[in-house]
Amino acid sequence: MLDDEAAELRELLDTNGIDYYETPAGNWGISMPAIWLRDESQLQAARTLLDAYQGERAKRAREEYERLRRSGRHRTLADTVRENPIRVLVYLAAAALVIYVSTVPFVALVD
């Protein structure tokens, strides 16, 4: 979840009187941060609010993307490669390593 999305969700829940608490991503940031309801009886109201919020957020994101695309300012894969070529190469190498390590035992069985 993005920071702005989490802030919007907190504001939505606060505005509508939904009691919640949060759990962090942990010391190393590898756990899943989450927003939890304190009162399960508020689940349906929260679900309705969140469904409406997600629909509106998706609509805003699509509109923003279309606006950027029409103006020629949307980010493409080529932009990412041009801006961070080393990072892209590292990610590709990591993906290739994972594929290699995952398939070698099966290829060895065929020999």
C-alpha positions in Angstrom: 0.0 0.0 0.0 1.3 3.4 -0.9 1.8 6.0 1.8 -0.8 8.3 0.2 -3.3 5.5 -0.1 -2.8 4.6 3.6 -3.3 8.2 4.6 -6.5 8.4 2.5 -7.8 5.2 4.1 -7.0 6.5 7.6 -8.9 9.7 6.9 -11.8 7.7 5.4 -12.1 5.5 8.4 -11.7 8.4 10.9 -14.3 10.5 9.1 -16.8 7.6 9.3 -16.1 6.6 12.9 -14.6 3.3 12.1 -12.3 2.2 15.0 -9.0 0.7 13.7 -5.4 0.1 14.5 -2.3 -0.5 12.4 0.5 -3.0 12.3 3.9 -1.8 10.9 6.1 -3.5 8.3 8.5 -4.6 11.0 12.1 -3.6 11.7 13.4 -4.7 8.3 10.3 -3.7 6.3 9.7 -7.2 5.1 6.4 -7.8 6.8 3.1 -6.6 5.5 1.8 -3.5 7.2 -1.9 -3.5 7.7 -4.9 -1.6 9.0 -7.2 -3.7 11.2 -10.7 -3.2 12.6 -11.0 -3.2 16.4 -14.8 -4.0 16.2 -15.8 -6.8 13.9 -19.4 -5.4 13.9 -18.0 -2.5 11.8 -16.8 -4.9 9.1 -19.7 -4.4 6.6 -19.6 -0.6 6.9 -15.8 -0.6 6.5 -16.1 -3.0 3.5 -18.7 -0.7 1.8 -16.5 2.4 2.4 -13.4 0.6 1.1 -15.0 -0.8 -2.0 -16.3 2.7 -2.9 -12.9 4.2 -2.2 -11.0 1.6 -4.3 -13.4 2.2 -7.2 -12.8 6.0 -7.0 -9.1 5.6 -6.6 -8.9 3.3 -9.6 -10.9 5.8 -11.7 -8.6 8.7 -10.6 -5.5 6.6 -11.5 -6.9 5.7 -15.0 -7.8 9.4 -15.6 -4.3 10.5 -14.5 -2.7 7.9 -16.8 -4.8 8.9 -19.7 -4.0 12.5 -19.2 -0.3 11.8 -19.1 -0.5 9.5 -22.1 -2.3 12.1 -24.2 0.3 14.7 -23.3 3.1 12.2 -23.9 4.5 12.4 -20.4 3.5 8.8 -19.2 6.4 6.6 -18.1 7.3 3.7 -20.3 9.6 0.8 -20.0 12.1 2.6 -22.2 12.1 5.5 -19.7 12.8 3.2 -16.8 15.7 1.5 -18.7 17.1 4.9 -19.7 16.8 6.3 -16.1 18.1 3.2 -14.2 20.0 0.9 -16.6 22.1 -0.7 -13.8 19.0 -1.4 -11.7 17.2 -3.0 -14.7 20.2 -5.2 -15.4 20.4 -6.3 -11.8 16.7 -7.2 -11.8 17.0 -9.1 -15.0 20.1 -11.0 -13.7 18.2 -11.8 -10.5 15.2 -13.1 -12.5 17.5 -15.1 -14.7 19.2 -16.6 -11.7 15.9 -17.6 -10.1 14.7 -19.2 -13.3 18.0 -21.0 -13.7 18.0 -22.3 -10.1 14.4 -23.3 -10.4 14.8 -25.3 -13.6 18.2 -26.9 -13.3 17.0 -29.8 -11.1 14.3 -30.7 -13.6 16.6 -30.5 -16.6 19.2 -32.7 -14.7 16.4 -35.3 -14.3 16.0 -35.6 -18.0 19.7 -36.3 -18.6 
